[in-house]
């Protein structure tokens, strides 16, 4: 499976039940619905090795790298908007 930079790995998250850190392991989808959810990349299923909790965690999250990427994209969009406006003004003034 290809991992996008926006994908978040909840493996090192706290377990919502016993608060153990780094005990979550990815769990296989156990139903058709879970498979669909996983395929869509919204949630991933995890199981806690400490207390046996099983549930879904958002697989789409922001880490520092993706936040940086978004900021770069925004800066590029902003720059493009200024350039486009500049060109349009030039054309309009002719
Ligand atoms: Zn747990």
PDB file of the backbone (N, CA, C, O) and the ligand in Angstrom, with CONECT records:
HET     ZN  A 101       1
ATOM      1  N   UNK A   1       0.843  -1.194   0.000  1.00  0.00           N
ATOM      2  CA  UNK A   1       0.000   0.000   0.000  1.00  0.00           C
ATOM      3  C   UNK A   1       0.878   1.244   0.000  1.00  0.00           C
ATOM      4  O   UNK A   1       1.814   1.343   0.794  1.00  0.00           O
ATOM      5  N   UNK A   2       0.595   2.161  -0.854  1.00  0.00           N
ATOM      6  CA  UNK A   2       1.396   3.381  -0.898  1.00  0.00           C
ATOM      7  C   UNK A   2       0.982   4.323   0.219  1.00  0.00           C
ATOM      8  O   UNK A   2      -0.205   4.523   0.476  1.00  0.00           O
ATOM      9  N   UNK A   3       1.957   4.887   0.865  1.00  0.00           N
ATOM     10  CA  UNK A   3       1.671   5.783   1.984  1.00  0.00           C
ATOM     11  C   UNK A   3       1.830   7.230   1.551  1.00  0.00           C
ATOM     12  O   UNK A   3       2.909   7.648   1.131  1.00  0.00           O
ATOM     13  N   UNK A   4       0.771   7.977   1.653  1.00  0.00           N
ATOM     14  CA  UNK A   4       0.849   9.399   1.358  1.00  0.00           C
ATOM     15  C   UNK A   4       1.486  10.104   2.546  1.00  0.00           C
ATOM     16  O   UNK A   4       1.470   9.597   3.668  1.00  0.00           O
ATOM     17  N   UNK A   5       2.043  11.277   2.286  1.00  0.00           N
ATOM     18  CA  UNK A   5       2.675  12.009   3.375  1.00  0.00           C
ATOM     19  C   UNK A   5       1.650  12.521   4.379  1.00  0.00           C
ATOM     20  O   UNK A   5       1.991  12.868   5.510  1.00  0.00           O
ATOM     21  N   UNK A   6       0.391  12.563   3.953  1.00  0.00           N
ATOM     22  CA  UNK A   6      -0.659  13.049   4.847  1.00  0.00           C
ATOM     23  C   UNK A   6      -1.153  11.954   5.782  1.00  0.00           C
ATOM     24  O   UNK A   6      -1.868  12.212   6.750  1.00  0.00           O
ATOM     25  N   UNK A   7      -0.761  10.747   5.474  1.00  0.00           N
ATOM     26  CA  UNK A   7      -1.228   9.638   6.297  1.00  0.00           C
ATOM     27  C   UNK A   7      -0.543   9.666   7.653  1.00  0.00           C
ATOM     28  O   UNK A   7       0.658   9.910   7.775  1.00  0.00           O
ATOM     29  N   UNK A   8      -1.335   9.415   8.631  1.00  0.00           N
ATOM     30  CA  UNK A   8      -0.811   9.429   9.982  1.00  0.00           C
ATOM     31  C   UNK A   8      -0.791   8.002  10.515  1.00  0.00           C
ATOM     32  O   UNK A   8      -1.736   7.237  10.322  1.00  0.00           O
ATOM     33  N   UNK A   9       0.264   7.672  11.163  1.00  0.00           N
ATOM     34  CA  UNK A   9       0.339   6.353  11.755  1.00  0.00           C
ATOM     35  C   UNK A   9       0.044   6.483  13.246  1.00  0.00           C
ATOM     36  O   UNK A   9       0.789   7.117  13.993  1.00  0.00           O
ATOM     37  N   UNK A  10      -1.042   5.875  13.650  1.00  0.00           N
ATOM     38  CA  UNK A  10      -1.461   6.005  15.053  1.00  0.00           C
ATOM     39  C   UNK A  10      -0.788   4.968  15.939  1.00  0.00           C
ATOM     40  O   UNK A  10      -1.143   4.818  17.109  1.00  0.00           O
ATOM     41  N   UNK A  11       0.172   4.263  15.388  1.00  0.00           N
ATOM     42  CA  UNK A  11       0.832   3.208  16.151  1.00  0.00           C
ATOM     43  C   UNK A  11       1.425   3.730  17.458  1.00  0.00           C
ATOM     44  O   UNK A  11       1.460   3.016  18.460  1.00  0.00           O
ATOM     45  N   UNK A  12       1.878   4.951  17.440  1.00  0.00           N
ATOM     46  CA  UNK A  12       2.506   5.514  18.640  1.00  0.00           C
ATOM     47  C   UNK A  12       1.562   6.391  19.450  1.00  0.00           C
ATOM     48  O   UNK A  12       1.974   7.085  20.379  1.00  0.00           O
ATOM     49  N   UNK A  13       0.291   6.346  19.078  1.00  0.00           N
ATOM     50  CA  UNK A  13      -0.696   7.089  19.847  1.00  0.00           C
ATOM     51  C   UNK A  13      -0.965   6.406  21.183  1.00  0.00           C
ATOM     52  O   UNK A  13      -0.598   5.252  21.405  1.00  0.00           O
ATOM     53  N   UNK A  14      -1.613   7.152  22.056  1.00  0.00           N
ATOM     54  CA  UNK A  14      -2.045   6.596  23.332  1.00  0.00           C
ATOM     55  C   UNK A  14      -3.249   5.711  23.102  1.00  0.00           C
ATOM     56  O   UNK A  14      -4.086   6.010  22.250  1.00  0.00           O
ATOM     57  N   UNK A  15      -3.346   4.651  23.833  1.00  0.00           N
ATOM     58  CA  UNK A  15      -4.540   3.822  23.787  1.00  0.00           C
ATOM     59  C   UNK A  15      -5.650   4.587  24.487  1.00  0.00           C
ATOM     60  O   UNK A  15      -5.457   5.046  25.613  1.00  0.00           O
ATOM     61  N   UNK A  16      -6.826   4.742  23.842  1.00  0.00           N
ATOM     62  CA  UNK A  16      -7.912   5.525  24.457  1.00  0.00           C
ATOM     63  C   UNK A  16      -8.467   4.887  25.726  1.00  0.00           C
ATOM     64  O   UNK A  16      -9.115   5.560  26.527  1.00  0.00           O
ATOM     65  N   UNK A  17      -8.221   3.619  25.907  1.00  0.00           N
ATOM     66  CA  UNK A  17      -8.783   2.925  27.060  1.00  0.00           C
ATOM     67  C   UNK A  17      -7.805   2.882  28.237  1.00  0.00           C
ATOM     68  O   UNK A  17      -8.130   3.320  29.341  1.00  0.00           O
ATOM     69  N   UNK A  18      -6.616   2.353  27.992  1.00  0.00           N
ATOM     70  CA  UNK A  18      -5.694   2.188  29.121  1.00  0.00           C
ATOM     71  C   UNK A  18      -4.575   3.217  29.110  1.00  0.00           C
ATOM     72  O   UNK A  18      -3.725   3.214  30.000  1.00  0.00           O
ATOM     73  N   UNK A  19      -4.564   4.102  28.110  1.00  0.00           N
ATOM     74  CA  UNK A  19      -3.585   5.193  28.004  1.00  0.00           C
ATOM     75  C   UNK A  19      -2.138   4.727  27.817  1.00  0.00           C
ATOM     76  O   UNK A  19      -1.198   5.499  28.001  1.00  0.00           O
ATOM     77  N   UNK A  20      -1.979   3.484  27.456  1.00  0.00           N
ATOM     78  CA  UNK A  20      -0.635   2.983  27.197  1.00  0.00           C
ATOM     79  C   UNK A  20      -0.135   3.574  25.892  1.00  0.00           C
ATOM     80  O   UNK A  20      -0.882   3.659  24.917  1.00  0.00           O
ATOM     81  N   UNK A  21       1.109   3.977  25.870  1.00  0.00           N
ATOM     82  CA  UNK A  21       1.680   4.601  24.672  1.00  0.00           C
ATOM     83  C   UNK A  21       2.475   3.564  23.881  1.00  0.00           C
ATOM     84  O   UNK A  21       3.223   2.762  24.440  1.00  0.00           O
ATOM     85  N   UNK A  22       2.292   3.608  22.578  1.00  0.00           N
ATOM     86  CA  UNK A  22       3.067   2.735  21.691  1.00  0.00           C
ATOM     87  C   UNK A  22       2.645   1.286  21.734  1.00  0.00           C
ATOM     88  O   UNK A  22       3.411   0.402  21.351  1.00  0.00           O
ATOM     89  N   UNK A  23       1.415   1.028  22.205  1.00  0.00           N
ATOM     90  CA  UNK A  23       0.953  -0.363  22.282  1.00  0.00           C
ATOM     91  C   UNK A  23      -0.050  -0.688  21.182  1.00  0.00           C
ATOM     92  O   UNK A  23      -0.500  -1.828  21.065  1.00  0.00           O
ATOM     93  N   UNK A  24      -0.399   0.302  20.384  1.00  0.00           N
ATOM     94  CA  UNK A  24      -1.385   0.060  19.335  1.00  0.00           C
ATOM     95  C   UNK A  24      -0.732  -0.605  18.129  1.00  0.00           C
ATOM     96  O   UNK A  24       0.342  -0.213  17.671  1.00  0.00           O
ATOM     97  N   UNK A  25      -1.405  -1.596  17.650  1.00  0.00           N
ATOM     98  CA  UNK A  25      -0.953  -2.274  16.441  1.00  0.00           C
ATOM     99  C   UNK A  25      -2.078  -2.247  15.440  1.00  0.00           C
ATOM    100  O   UNK A  25      -3.252  -2.327  15.801  1.00  0.00           O
ATOM    101  N   UNK A  26      -1.711  -2.133  14.177  1.00  0.00           N
ATOM    102  CA  UNK A  26      -2.739  -2.130  13.138  1.00  0.00           C
ATOM    103  C   UNK A  26      -3.486  -3.446  13.142  1.00  0.00           C
ATOM    104  O   UNK A  26      -2.907  -4.521  13.295  1.00  0.00           O
ATOM    105  N   UNK A  27      -4.782  -3.325  12.970  1.00  0.00           N
ATOM    106  CA  UNK A  27      -5.630  -4.509  12.996  1.00  0.00           C
ATOM    107  C   UNK A  27      -6.270  -4.689  11.628  1.00  0.00           C
ATOM    108  O   UNK A  27      -6.573  -3.718  10.934  1.00  0.00           O
ATOM    109  N   UNK A  28      -6.469  -5.946  11.254  1.00  0.00           N
ATOM    110  CA  UNK A  28      -7.122  -6.214   9.980  1.00  0.00           C
ATOM    111  C   UNK A  28      -8.589  -5.814  10.014  1.00  0.00           C
ATOM    112  O   UNK A  28      -9.242  -5.868  11.056  1.00  0.00           O
ATOM    113  N   UNK A  29      -9.092  -5.413   8.852  1.00  0.00           N
ATOM    114  CA  UNK A  29     -10.517  -5.113   8.743  1.00  0.00           C
ATOM    115  C   UNK A  29     -11.295  -6.404   8.943  1.00  0.00           C
ATOM    116  O   UNK A  29     -10.967  -7.437   8.358  1.00  0.00           O
ATOM    117  N   UNK A  30     -12.325  -6.337   9.773  1.00  0.00           N
ATOM    118  CA  UNK A  30     -13.062  -7.556  10.104  1.00  0.00           C
ATOM    119  C   UNK A  30     -14.426  -7.629   9.445  1.00  0.00           C
ATOM    120  O   UNK A  30     -15.141  -8.619   9.606  1.00  0.00           O
ATOM    121  N   UNK A  31     -14.791  -6.606   8.715  1.00  0.00           N
ATOM    122  CA  UNK A  31     -16.069  -6.654   8.012  1.00  0.00           C
ATOM    123  C   UNK A  31     -15.924  -5.885   6.710  1.00  0.00           C
ATOM    124  O   UNK A  31     -14.927  -5.202   6.475  1.00  0.00           O
ATOM    125  N   UNK A  32     -16.933  -6.013   5.878  1.00  0.00           N
ATOM    126  CA  UNK A  32     -16.908  -5.308   4.604  1.00  0.00           C
ATOM    127  C   UNK A  32     -16.849  -3.802   4.836  1.00  0.00           C
ATOM    128  O   UNK A  32     -16.118  -3.078   4.160  1.00  0.00           O
ATOM    129  N   UNK A  33     -17.632  -3.352   5.802  1.00  0.00           N
ATOM    130  CA  UNK A  33     -17.660  -1.927   6.138  1.00  0.00           C
ATOM    131  C   UNK A  33     -16.271  -1.433   6.541  1.00  0.00           C
ATOM    132  O   UNK A  33     -15.823  -0.377   6.093  1.00  0.00           O
ATOM    133  N   UNK A  34     -15.612  -2.193   7.373  1.00  0.00           N
ATOM    134  CA  UNK A  34     -14.273  -1.803   7.827  1.00  0.00           C
ATOM    135  C   UNK A  34     -13.283  -1.775   6.664  1.00  0.00           C
ATOM    136  O   UNK A  34     -12.389  -0.931   6.612  1.00  0.00           O
ATOM    137  N   UNK A  35     -13.459  -2.709   5.737  1.00  0.00           N
ATOM    138  CA  UNK A  35     -12.593  -2.734   4.547  1.00  0.00           C
ATOM    139  C   UNK A  35     -12.767  -1.472   3.724  1.00  0.00           C
ATOM    140  O   UNK A  35     -11.798  -0.875   3.256  1.00  0.00           O
ATOM    141  N   UNK A  36     -14.032  -1.077   3.556  1.00  0.00           N
ATOM    142  CA  UNK A  36     -14.341   0.125   2.781  1.00  0.00           C
ATOM    143  C   UNK A  36     -13.727   1.348   3.457  1.00  0.00           C
ATOM    144  O   UNK A  36     -13.084   2.177   2.814  1.00  0.00           O
ATOM    145  N   UNK A  37     -13.937   1.439   4.753  1.00  0.00           N
ATOM    146  CA  UNK A  37     -13.413   2.568   5.532  1.00  0.00           C
ATOM    147  C   UNK A  37     -11.888   2.640   5.406  1.00  0.00           C
ATOM    148  O   UNK A  37     -11.313   3.717   5.243  1.00  0.00           O
ATOM    149  N   UNK A  38     -11.256   1.484   5.486  1.00  0.00           N
ATOM    150  CA  UNK A  38      -9.800   1.429   5.372  1.00  0.00           C
ATOM    151  C   UNK A  38      -9.339   1.837   3.977  1.00  0.00           C
ATOM    152  O   UNK A  38      -8.365   2.574   3.820  1.00  0.00           O
ATOM    153  N   UNK A  39     -10.053   1.347   2.971  1.00  0.00           N
ATOM    154  CA  UNK A  39      -9.710   1.645   1.578  1.00  0.00           C
ATOM    155  C   UNK A  39      -9.814   3.135   1.291  1.00  0.00           C
ATOM    156  O   UNK A  39      -9.009   3.702   0.551  1.00  0.00           O
ATOM    157  N   UNK A  40     -10.822   3.753   1.892  1.00  0.00           N
ATOM    158  CA  UNK A  40     -11.019   5.174   1.691  1.00  0.00           C
ATOM    159  C   UNK A  40      -9.949   5.988   2.407  1.00  0.00           C
ATOM    160  O   UNK A  40      -9.764   7.174   2.136  1.00  0.00           O
ATOM    161  N   UNK A  41      -9.258   5.340   3.313  1.00  0.00           N
ATOM    162  CA  UNK A  41      -8.146   5.995   3.993  1.00  0.00           C
ATOM    163  C   UNK A  41      -8.563   6.973   5.068  1.00  0.00           C
ATOM    164  O   UNK A  41      -7.787   7.843   5.460  1.00  0.00           O
ATOM    165  N   UNK A  42      -9.790   6.832   5.545  1.00  0.00           N
ATOM    166  CA  UNK A  42     -10.251   7.745   6.597  1.00  0.00           C
ATOM    167  C   UNK A  42      -9.811   7.230   7.954  1.00  0.00           C
ATOM    168  O   UNK A  42      -9.266   7.966   8.776  1.00  0.00           O
ATOM    169  N   UNK A  43     -10.058   5.961   8.165  1.00  0.00           N
ATOM    170  CA  UNK A  43      -9.711   5.358   9.440  1.00  0.00           C
ATOM    171  C   UNK A  43      -8.812   4.151   9.228  1.00  0.00           C
ATOM    172  O   UNK A  43      -8.806   3.521   8.170  1.00  0.00           O
ATOM    173  N   UNK A  44      -8.081   3.867  10.237  1.00  0.00           N
ATOM    174  CA  UNK A  44      -7.363   2.611  10.302  1.00  0.00           C
ATOM    175  C   UNK A  44      -7.775   1.928  11.595  1.00  0.00           C
ATOM    176  O   UNK A  44      -8.080   2.583  12.591  1.00  0.00           O
ATOM    177  N   UNK A  45      -7.780   0.631  11.563  1.00  0.00           N
ATOM    178  CA  UNK A  45      -8.182  -0.099  12.759  1.00  0.00           C
ATOM    179  C   UNK A  45      -6.960  -0.532  13.539  1.00  0.00           C
ATOM    180  O   UNK A  45      -5.968  -1.011  12.988  1.00  0.00           O
ATOM    181  N   UNK A  46      -7.070  -0.348  14.828  1.00  0.00           N
ATOM    182  CA  UNK A  46      -5.945  -0.665  15.701  1.00  0.00           C
ATOM    183  C   UNK A  46      -6.402  -1.534  16.858  1.00  0.00           C
ATOM    184  O   UNK A  46      -7.565  -1.535  17.262  1.00  0.00           O
ATOM    185  N   UNK A  47      -5.435  -2.269  17.365  1.00  0.00           N
ATOM    186  CA  UNK A  47      -5.697  -3.055  18.556  1.00  0.00           C
ATOM    187  C   UNK A  47      -4.597  -2.751  19.556  1.00  0.00           C
ATOM    188  O   UNK A  47      -3.422  -2.633  19.207  1.00  0.00           O
ATOM    189  N   UNK A  48      -5.010  -2.627  20.807  1.00  0.00           N
ATOM    190  CA  UNK A  48      -4.049  -2.354  21.860  1.00  0.00           C
ATOM    191  C   UNK A  48      -3.508  -3.676  22.389  1.00  0.00           C
ATOM    192  O   UNK A  48      -4.263  -4.577  22.753  1.00  0.00           O
ATOM    193  N   UNK A  49      -2.195  -3.768  22.422  1.00  0.00           N
ATOM    194  CA  UNK A  49      -1.572  -5.004  22.906  1.00  0.00           C
ATOM    195  C   UNK A  49      -1.604  -5.083  24.428  1.00  0.00           C
ATOM    196  O   UNK A  49      -1.375  -6.140  25.016  1.00  0.00           O
ATOM    197  N   UNK A  50      -1.889  -3.951  25.048  1.00  0.00           N
ATOM    198  CA  UNK A  50      -1.879  -3.900  26.505  1.00  0.00           C
ATOM    199  C   UNK A  50      -3.215  -4.367  27.096  1.00  0.00           C
ATOM    200  O   UNK A  50      -3.250  -5.223  27.981  1.00  0.00           O
ATOM    201  N   UNK A  51      -4.310  -3.790  26.590  1.00  0.00           N
ATOM    202  CA  UNK A  51      -5.612  -4.091  27.206  1.00  0.00           C
ATOM    203  C   UNK A  51      -6.579  -4.753  26.237  1.00  0.00           C
ATOM    204  O   UNK A  51      -7.677  -5.139  26.638  1.00  0.00           O
ATOM    205  N   UNK A  52      -6.200  -4.894  24.974  1.00  0.00           N
ATOM    206  CA  UNK A  52      -7.072  -5.568  24.020  1.00  0.00           C
ATOM    207  C   UNK A  52      -8.109  -4.672  23.369  1.00  0.00           C
ATOM    208  O   UNK A  52      -8.959  -5.151  22.618  1.00  0.00           O
ATOM    209  N   UNK A  53      -8.049  -3.370  23.650  1.00  0.00           N
ATOM    210  CA  UNK A  53      -8.968  -2.435  23.002  1.00  0.00           C
ATOM    211  C   UNK A  53      -8.789  -2.518  21.504  1.00  0.00           C
ATOM    212  O   UNK A  53      -7.674  -2.633  20.995  1.00  0.00           O
ATOM    213  N   UNK A  54      -9.916  -2.457  20.804  1.00  0.00           N
ATOM    214  CA  UNK A  54      -9.834  -2.428  19.352  1.00  0.00           C
ATOM    215  C   UNK A  54     -10.766  -1.348  18.846  1.00  0.00           C
ATOM    216  O   UNK A  54     -11.916  -1.253  19.275  1.00  0.00           O
ATOM    217  N   UNK A  55     -10.270  -0.542  17.942  1.00  0.00           N
ATOM    218  CA  UNK A  55     -11.120   0.502  17.383  1.00  0.00           C
ATOM    219  C   UNK A  55     -10.420   1.225  16.272  1.00  0.00           C
ATOM    220  O   UNK A  55      -9.297   0.907  15.883  1.00  0.00           O
ATOM    221  N   UNK A  56     -11.142   2.231  15.765  1.00  0.00           N
ATOM    222  CA  UNK A  56     -10.569   2.949  14.647  1.00  0.00           C
ATOM    223  C   UNK A  56      -9.979   4.285  15.100  1.00  0.00           C
ATOM    224  O   UNK A  56     -10.457   4.923  16.037  1.00  0.00           O
ATOM    225  N   UNK A  57      -8.950   4.664  14.413  1.00  0.00           N
ATOM    226  CA  UNK A  57      -8.312   5.945  14.639  1.00  0.00           C
ATOM    227  C   UNK A  57      -8.237   6.645  13.299  1.00  0.00           C
ATOM    228  O   UNK A  57      -8.090   6.001  12.260  1.00  0.00           O
ATOM    229  N   UNK A  58      -8.338   7.954  13.322  1.00  0.00           N
ATOM    230  CA  UNK A  58      -8.182   8.709  12.088  1.00  0.00           C
ATOM    231  C   UNK A  58      -6.838   8.373  11.462  1.00  0.00           C
ATOM    232  O   UNK A  58      -5.809   8.417  12.137  1.00  0.00           O
ATOM    233  N   UNK A  59      -6.838   8.043  10.197  1.00  0.00           N
ATOM    234  CA  UNK A  59      -5.565   7.787   9.542  1.00  0.00           C
ATOM    235  C   UNK A  59      -5.116   9.029   8.790  1.00  0.00           C
ATOM    236  O   UNK A  59      -4.010   9.092   8.254  1.00  0.00           O
ATOM    237  N   UNK A  60      -5.995  10.003   8.766  1.00  0.00           N
ATOM    238  CA  UNK A  60      -5.667  11.248   8.086  1.00  0.00           C
ATOM    239  C   UNK A  60      -5.360  12.288   9.142  1.00  0.00           C
ATOM    240  O   UNK A  60      -6.241  12.715   9.889  1.00  0.00           O
ATOM    241  N   UNK A  61      -4.126  12.683   9.195  1.00  0.00           N
ATOM    242  CA  UNK A  61      -3.774  13.649  10.219  1.00  0.00           C
ATOM    243  C   UNK A  61      -2.661  14.549   9.755  1.00  0.00           C
ATOM    244  O   UNK A  61      -2.111  14.377   8.667  1.00  0.00           O
ATOM    245  N   UNK A  62      -2.342  15.492  10.575  1.00  0.00           N
ATOM    246  CA  UNK A  62      -1.287  16.422  10.212  1.00  0.00           C
ATOM    247  C   UNK A  62      -0.064  16.189  11.091  1.00  0.00           C
ATOM    248  O   UNK A  62      -0.136  16.218  12.319  1.00  0.00           O
ATOM    249  N   UNK A  63       1.031  15.962  10.436  1.00  0.00           N
ATOM    250  CA  UNK A  63       2.277  15.962  11.177  1.00  0.00           C
ATOM    251  C   UNK A  63       3.059  17.173  10.705  1.00  0.00           C
ATOM    252  O   UNK A  63       2.585  17.930   9.858  1.00  0.00           O
ATOM    253  N   UNK A  64       4.239  17.359  11.240  1.00  0.00           N
ATOM    254  CA  UNK A  64       5.006  18.553  10.900  1.00  0.00           C
ATOM    255  C   UNK A  64       5.338  18.624   9.412  1.00  0.00           C
ATOM    256  O   UNK A  64       5.335  19.702   8.819  1.00  0.00           O
ATOM    257  N   UNK A  65       5.623  17.474   8.819  1.00  0.00           N
ATOM    258  CA  UNK A  65       6.005  17.442   7.403  1.00  0.00           C
ATOM    259  C   UNK A  65       4.852  17.868   6.519  1.00  0.00           C
ATOM    260  O   UNK A  65       5.029  18.682   5.613  1.00  0.00           O
ATOM    261  N   UNK A  66       3.668  17.322   6.776  1.00  0.00           N
ATOM    262  CA  UNK A  66       2.534  17.651   5.917  1.00  0.00           C
ATOM    263  C   UNK A  66       2.077  19.088   6.142  1.00  0.00           C
ATOM    264  O   UNK A  66       1.587  19.744   5.223  1.00  0.00           O
ATOM    265  N   UNK A  67       2.240  19.571   7.369  1.00  0.00           N
ATOM    266  CA  UNK A  67       1.885  20.958   7.663  1.00  0.00           C
ATOM    267  C   UNK A  67       2.770  21.891   6.854  1.00  0.00           C
ATOM    268  O   UNK A  67       2.311  22.901   6.322  1.00  0.00           O
ATOM    269  N   UNK A  68       4.050  21.536   6.770  1.00  0.00           N
ATOM    270  CA  UNK A  68       5.014  22.304   5.990  1.00  0.00           C
ATOM    271  C   UNK A  68       4.617  22.286   4.514  1.00  0.00           C
ATOM    272  O   UNK A  68       4.677  23.308   3.831  1.00  0.00           O
ATOM    273  N   UNK A  69       4.214  21.117   4.037  1.00  0.00           N
ATOM    274  CA  UNK A  69       3.791  20.974   2.643  1.00  0.00           C
ATOM    275  C   UNK A  69       2.603  21.876   2.361  1.00  0.00           C
ATOM    276  O   UNK A  69       2.555  22.539   1.325  1.00  0.00           O
ATOM    277  N   UNK A  70       1.646  21.905   3.276  1.00  0.00           N
ATOM    278  CA  UNK A  70       0.453  22.742   3.099  1.00  0.00           C
ATOM    279  C   UNK A  70       0.842  24.214   3.056  1.00  0.00           C
ATOM    280  O   UNK A  70       0.330  24.977   2.237  1.00  0.00           O
ATOM    281  N   UNK A  71       1.753  24.605   3.946  1.00  0.00           N
ATOM    282  CA  UNK A  71       2.204  25.999   3.968  1.00  0.00           C
ATOM    283  C   UNK A  71       2.883  26.376   2.658  1.00  0.00           C
ATOM    284  O   UNK A  71       2.682  27.473   2.139  1.00  0.00           O
ATOM    285  N   UNK A  72       3.688  25.460   2.128  1.00  0.00           N
ATOM    286  CA  UNK A  72       4.363  25.710   0.847  1.00  0.00           C
ATOM    287  C   UNK A  72       3.319  25.852  -0.262  1.00  0.00           C
ATOM    288  O   UNK A  72       3.415  26.739  -1.110  1.00  0.00           O
ATOM    289  N   UNK A  73       2.318  24.963  -0.242  1.00  0.00           N
ATOM    290  CA  UNK A  73       1.239  25.034  -1.231  1.00  0.00           C
ATOM    291  C   UNK A  73       0.504  26.364  -1.156  1.00  0.00           C
ATOM    292  O   UNK A  73       0.220  26.988  -2.179  1.00  0.00           O
ATOM    293  N   UNK A  74       0.199  26.788   0.062  1.00  0.00           N
ATOM    294  CA  UNK A  74      -0.504  28.060   0.253  1.00  0.00           C
ATOM    295  C   UNK A  74       0.335  29.217  -0.268  1.00  0.00           C
ATOM    296  O   UNK A  74      -0.183  30.122  -0.921  1.00  0.00           O
ATOM    297  N   UNK A  75       1.630  29.186   0.020  1.00  0.00           N
ATOM    298  CA  UNK A  75       2.531  30.241  -0.445  1.00  0.00           C
ATOM    299  C   UNK A  75       2.568  30.265  -1.970  1.00  0.00           C
ATOM    300  O   UNK A  75       2.556  31.333  -2.583  1.00  0.00           O
ATOM    301  N   UNK A  76       2.614  29.078  -2.574  1.00  0.00           N
ATOM    302  CA  UNK A  76       2.619  28.974  -4.039  1.00  0.00           C
ATOM    303  C   UNK A  76       1.322  29.509  -4.628  1.00  0.00           C
ATOM    304  O   UNK A  76       1.327  30.225  -5.629  1.00  0.00           O
ATOM    305  N   UNK A  77       0.209  29.150  -3.992  1.00  0.00           N
ATOM    306  CA  UNK A  77      -1.096  29.618  -4.465  1.00  0.00           C
ATOM    307  C   UNK A  77      -1.179  31.139  -4.382  1.00  0.00           C
ATOM    308  O   UNK A  77      -1.680  31.807  -5.286  1.00  0.00           O
ATOM    309  N   UNK A  78      -0.678  31.657  -3.280  1.00  0.00           N
ATOM    310  CA  UNK A  78      -0.683  33.096  -3.054  1.00  0.00           C
ATOM    311  C   UNK A  78       0.169  33.799  -4.108  1.00  0.00           C
ATOM    312  O   UNK A  78      -0.250  34.799  -4.692  1.00  0.00           O
ATOM    313  N   UNK A  79       1.357  33.271  -4.343  1.00  0.00           N
ATOM    314  CA  UNK A  79       2.261  33.829  -5.344  1.00  0.00           C
ATOM    315  C   UNK A  79       1.624  33.774  -6.729  1.00  0.00           C
ATOM    316  O   UNK A  79       1.696  34.737  -7.493  1.00  0.00           O
ATOM    317  N   UNK A  80       1.008  32.650  -7.042  1.00  0.00           N
ATOM    318  CA  UNK A  80       0.347  32.483  -8.336  1.00  0.00           C
ATOM    319  C   UNK A  80      -0.776  33.508  -8.497  1.00  0.00           C
ATOM    320  O   UNK A  80      -0.941  34.102  -9.563  1.00  0.00           O
ATOM    321  N   UNK A  81      -1.539  33.706  -7.431  1.00  0.00           N
ATOM    322  CA  UNK A  81      -2.652  34.660  -7.468  1.00  0.00           C
ATOM    323  C   UNK A  81      -2.146  36.064  -7.753  1.00  0.00           C
ATOM    324  O   UNK A  81      -2.745  36.802  -8.535  1.00  0.00           O
ATOM    325  N   UNK A  82      -1.033  36.430  -7.112  1.00  0.00           N
ATOM    326  CA  UNK A  82      -0.454  37.769  -7.328  1.00  0.00           C
ATOM    327  C   UNK A  82       0.024  37.911  -8.776  1.00  0.00           C
ATOM    328  O   UNK A  82      -0.232  38.929  -9.419  1.00  0.00           O
ATOM    329  N   UNK A  83       0.710  36.899  -9.280  1.00  0.00           N
ATOM    330  CA  UNK A  83       1.225  36.934 -10.654  1.00  0.00           C
ATOM    331  C   UNK A  83       0.070  37.023 -11.649  1.00  0.00           C
ATOM    332  O   UNK A  83       0.106  37.828 -12.580  1.00  0.00           O
ATOM    333  N   UNK A  84      -0.951  36.195 -11.447  1.00  0.00           N
ATOM    334  CA  UNK A  84      -2.108  36.182 -12.342  1.00  0.00           C
ATOM    335  C   UNK A  84      -2.783  37.552 -12.344  1.00  0.00           C
ATOM    336  O   UNK A  84      -3.154  38.068 -13.399  1.00  0.00           O
ATOM    337  N   UNK A  85      -2.937  38.131 -11.164  1.00  0.00           N
ATOM    338  CA  UNK A  85      -3.563  39.443 -11.043  1.00  0.00           C
ATOM    339  C   UNK A  85      -2.737  40.497 -11.774  1.00  0.00           C
ATOM    340  O   UNK A  85      -3.277  41.367 -12.457  1.00  0.00           O
ATOM    341  N   UNK A  86      -1.420  40.401 -11.617  1.00  0.00           N
ATOM    342  CA  UNK A  86      -0.490  41.314 -12.264  1.00  0.00           C
ATOM    343  C   UNK A  86      -0.636  41.223 -13.785  1.00  0.00           C
ATOM    344  O   UNK A  86      -0.711  42.243 -14.469  1.00  0.00           O
ATOM    345  N   UNK A  87      -0.676  39.988 -14.309  1.00  0.00           N
ATOM    346  CA  UNK A  87      -0.813  39.779 -15.750  1.00  0.00           C
ATOM    347  C   UNK A  87      -2.156  40.319 -16.250  1.00  0.00           C
ATOM    348  O   UNK A  87      -2.230  40.984 -17.283  1.00  0.00           O
ATOM    349  N   UNK A  88      -3.208  40.017 -15.497  1.00  0.00           N
ATOM    350  CA  UNK A  88      -4.548  40.480 -15.893  1.00  0.00           C
ATOM    351  C   UNK A  88      -4.587  42.007 -15.946  1.00  0.00           C
ATOM    352  O   UNK A  88      -5.164  42.589 -16.865  1.00  0.00           O
ATOM    353  N   UNK A  89      -3.974  42.646 -14.962  1.00  0.00           N
ATOM    354  CA  UNK A  89      -3.938  44.120 -14.931  1.00  0.00           C
ATOM    355  C   UNK A  89      -3.175  44.663 -16.132  1.00  0.00           C
ATOM    356  O   UNK A  89      -3.588  45.651 -16.739  1.00  0.00           O
ATOM    357  N   UNK A  90      -2.072  44.024 -16.472  1.00  0.00           N
ATOM    358  CA  UNK A  90      -1.273  44.420 -17.629  1.00  0.00           C
ATOM    359  C   UNK A  90      -2.095  44.351 -18.902  1.00  0.00           C
ATOM    360  O   UNK A  90      -2.074  45.258 -19.733  1.00  0.00           O
ATOM    361  N   UNK A  91      -2.832  43.231 -19.032  1.00  0.00           N
ATOM    362  CA  UNK A  91      -3.642  43.025 -20.227  1.00  0.00           C
ATOM    363  C   UNK A  91      -4.764  44.060 -20.268  1.00  0.00           C
ATOM    364  O   UNK A  91      -5.065  44.623 -21.321  1.00  0.00           O
ATOM    365  N   UNK A  92      -5.372  44.300 -19.122  1.00  0.00           N
ATOM    366  CA  UNK A  92      -6.516  45.199 -19.037  1.00  0.00           C
ATOM    367  C   UNK A  92      -6.104  46.646 -19.349  1.00  0.00           C
ATOM    368  O   UNK A  92      -6.906  47.432 -19.855  1.00  0.00           O
ATOM    369  N   UNK A  93      -4.846  46.986 -19.041  1.00  0.00           N
ATOM    370  CA  UNK A  93      -4.376  48.358 -19.251  1.00  0.00           C
ATOM    371  C   UNK A  93      -4.024  48.665 -20.715  1.00  0.00           C
ATOM    372  O   UNK A  93      -3.860  49.822 -21.104  1.00  0.00           O
ATOM    373  N   UNK A  94      -3.916  47.600 -21.507  1.00  0.00           N
ATOM    374  CA  UNK A  94      -3.531  47.817 -22.911  1.00  0.00           C
ATOM    375  C   UNK A  94      -4.635  48.487 -23.713  1.00  0.00           C
ATOM    376  O   UNK A  94      -4.467  48.737 -24.907  1.00  0.00           O
TER     377      UNK A  94
HETATM  378 ZN    ZN A 101      -5.046  -0.262  25.856  1.00  0.00          ZN
END
